[in-house]
Every structure is written in C-alpha cells, then in structure tokens.
Amino acid sequence: MASSRLPPSALTLKQFLRRQQVLHLYRKILQAIQQVPNEADRHYLRDWARDEFKRNKGATEEDTIRMMITQGNLQLQELERTLKLAKS
C-alpha cells in the first residue's frame, strides 16, 4: 500500500510558495542594501540581514512566518524610504 505522506525533505505547495516569498524578500533586501553609499554600513546591513534570515530559517509555524515576512517587508520599505531621502 502506497503511503500518502511526503518524504521529510519534500515541501507542500504552500510551503514551497512561502519559501519563494521569503527568498524574494531576501533578494530585495540585499538589492536595496547595495544602494547604501557607505561601505561600512552596507557590510553591517548585509551581515544583519544574513543573520536574521539564518536565525529564523527553522521557523515552521505559518503565522510566525507570515508575521516575519510582514516585518521584513516593513523594514525593506523603511530602508528604501531612507535611501530615497538620502538621494534627494
């Protein structure tokens, strides 16, 4: 009899889509950080972003993940606003 359970490494469609959302956010944050004019600040922000994503890599609770994505998007928007103000 075939088991309907997925192997431990297989993602459900919902998990796969959420993972893609997280990776997209991570890439957007790194792209925004590249626009920071000061090299030391860029390095600090890159390390911060990398550490935050690594620290939360094991999160599995759907509500927690959604909340972290929302927080990440808010922080990205704040960084983009700050960069826009600095250029004007």
N, C-alpha and C positions, 0 to 999 in steps of 0.2 A: 504494500500500500504506500503510495507516494505521500510524503508529508507536505502540508501547505505552508510550513514555516520556511522563512527565508534563511539562508546561511547567515551567520553572525556579521559578516562583512557587507552584506547586501543592504542597500538603503531602500526604504519605501519611496514612492514617488514624492510624497510630502516632504520627507527628509532630504531627498535629492534637490527639490526646488528650494527648500530653506537653505541648504548648503550653497547653492548657486547664488542666492540672495546675499549670504554672508561674504562669499568670495568677491562678489561685485562691489559690495560696500568697502571691503578691504582694499581693492584696487583703486576705487575712487578716492579713498583717504590717502593712499600713497601718492596718487597723481596730484592731489591738492598739496601735499607736503612738498613735492618737487618745486612748487611755485614759491615756497618760503625763501626770501632773499638771503637770509643769514645761514651760513653753512652749519654753524653750531646748533642753531635752532632746528634746522632740517634734520640733523643727526639725532637730536634729542626726541623730536616728534616721531621720527621713523622707529626709534627704539621703543618709545612709549606705545605706538600702535601695534608693533610686533608683539610686545609683551602682553598687552591687553588681549589680543586675539589668541595668543598661546595659552594664556591663563584661563580663558573661557572655552577652550577647544573641547573639553569633555562635557560641556553642558548638554543635557538631553531633554530637560523639561521644556515643552513647547512654549508655555507662557513666558518663561525666563528668557528663552532665545528671542522671542518676539520683542520683549522689553529691551534686551541688549541691542538688537538691530535698530529699534527706535532711538535709543540713546546714542548709538553710533551715528545715525543719520543727523541727529540734532547737533552733535559735535562737529560733524563734517560741514554742516550749514554754517555753524559759527566760525569755523576756520575759513571757509570760503568768503564769508562776510568780512572778516578781519583782513584777509588778503586783498579784497576789493577796495576796502577803505585805505589800506596802505599804499595802493597804486594810485589813488586819486589825490 
